[in-house]
């Protein structure tokens, strides 16, 4: 089962965020209880939403979409989150598959 789910105007992406990571960026896929997730490392600490904003910006850069198109849908206080990427689902899924 893929780590994303498409809707008519966006794609939900299951991620695992590693705050204070020494290797920032998209770090591949990791197994989880609910299925596969995309691992994202950020240098920011998990305080005041800084790691969430950094994770959104990192995914936006990897998918070549504006930063404002990526938001936290679920799991704002958890390392395992669901991020929503607004835009054309077909092109977003094509870019996700290449990660």
CORKACOR-V375957 format. One record per pair of residues at least 12 apart in sequence whose ideal C-beta (glycine too) atoms are under 10 Angstrom apart, sorted by the first residue. I is the first residue (numbers start at 1). J is the second residue. Records with the same first field share a line. If there is no record, write none. Layout:
BEGIN
I: J + J
END
This chain:
BEGIN
1: 14 + 34 + 35 + 36
2: 14 + 29 + 35 + 36 + 38 + 93 + 96 + 97
3: 15 + 16 + 29 + 30 + 32 + 34 + 35 + 36 + 37 + 38 + 39 + 82 + 96 + 99
4: 36 + 38 + 82 + 83 + 85 + 89 + 92 + 93 + 96 + 97
5: 82 + 89 + 93
6: 85 + 88 + 89 + 90 + 92 + 93 + 96
7: 84 + 86 + 89
8: 89
9: 84 + 86 + 87 + 88 + 89
10: 69 + 70 + 71 + 73 + 83 + 84 + 85 + 86 + 87 + 88 + 89 + 92
11: 63 + 70 + 83 + 84 + 85 + 86 + 87 + 88 + 89 + 90 + 91 + 92 + 93 + 95 + 96
12: 73 + 74 + 82 + 83 + 84 + 85 + 89
13: 37 + 38 + 40 + 59 + 63 + 70 + 73 + 81 + 82 + 83 + 84 + 85 + 92 + 93 + 96 + 99
14: 29 + 32 + 34 + 35 + 36 + 37 + 38 + 73 + 74 + 75 + 80 + 81 + 82 + 83
15: 30 + 32 + 37 + 38 + 39 + 40 + 55 + 56 + 58 + 59 + 72 + 75 + 79 + 80 + 81 + 82 + 83
16: 29 + 30 + 31 + 32 + 36 + 37 + 38 + 39 + 40 + 41 + 55 + 75 + 78 + 79 + 80 + 81
17: 37 + 38 + 39 + 40 + 41 + 42 + 44 + 46 + 51 + 52 + 54 + 55 + 56 + 58 + 59 + 72 + 75 + 78 + 79 + 80 + 81 + 83
18: 30 + 39 + 40 + 41 + 42 + 43 + 46 + 51 + 55 + 79
19: 40 + 41 + 42 + 43 + 44 + 45 + 46 + 47 + 50 + 51 + 52 + 54 + 55 + 79
20: 41 + 42 + 43 + 44 + 45 + 46 + 51
21: 39 + 40 + 41 + 42 + 43 + 44 + 51 + 54
22: 41 + 43
23: 39 + 41 + 43
24: 40 + 41 + 42 + 43 + 44 + 54 + 55 + 58
25: 39 + 40 + 41 + 42 + 43 + 58 + 59 + 61 + 62
26: 38 + 39 + 40 + 41 + 55 + 58 + 59 + 61 + 62 + 63 + 96 + 99
27: 39 + 40 + 41 + 58 + 99
28: 40 + 99
29: 99
30: 80
32: 80
33: 80
34: 80
37: 79 + 80 + 81 + 82
38: 55 + 59 + 62 + 83 + 96 + 99
39: 79
40: 54 + 55 + 56 + 57 + 58 + 59 + 62 + 79 + 81 + 83
41: 54 + 55 + 58
42: 54 + 55 + 56 + 57 + 58
43: 58
44: 57
46: 77 + 78 + 79
49: 72 + 76 + 77
51: 79 + 81
52: 71 + 72 + 75 + 76 + 77 + 81 + 83
53: 67 + 70 + 71 + 72
55: 70 + 72 + 79 + 81 + 83
56: 68 + 69 + 70 + 71 + 72 + 81 + 83 + 84 + 85
57: 70
58: 70 + 83
59: 83 + 85 + 96 + 99
60: 83 + 85
62: 95 + 96 + 98 + 99
63: 85 + 87 + 91 + 92 + 94 + 95 + 96 + 98 + 99
64: 91 + 92 + 95
65: 85 + 86 + 87 + 88 + 91 + 92 + 95
66: 86 + 87
68: 86
69: 84 + 85 + 86 + 87 + 92
70: 83 + 84 + 85 + 86 + 87
71: 83 + 84 + 85 + 86
72: 84
73: 85
END
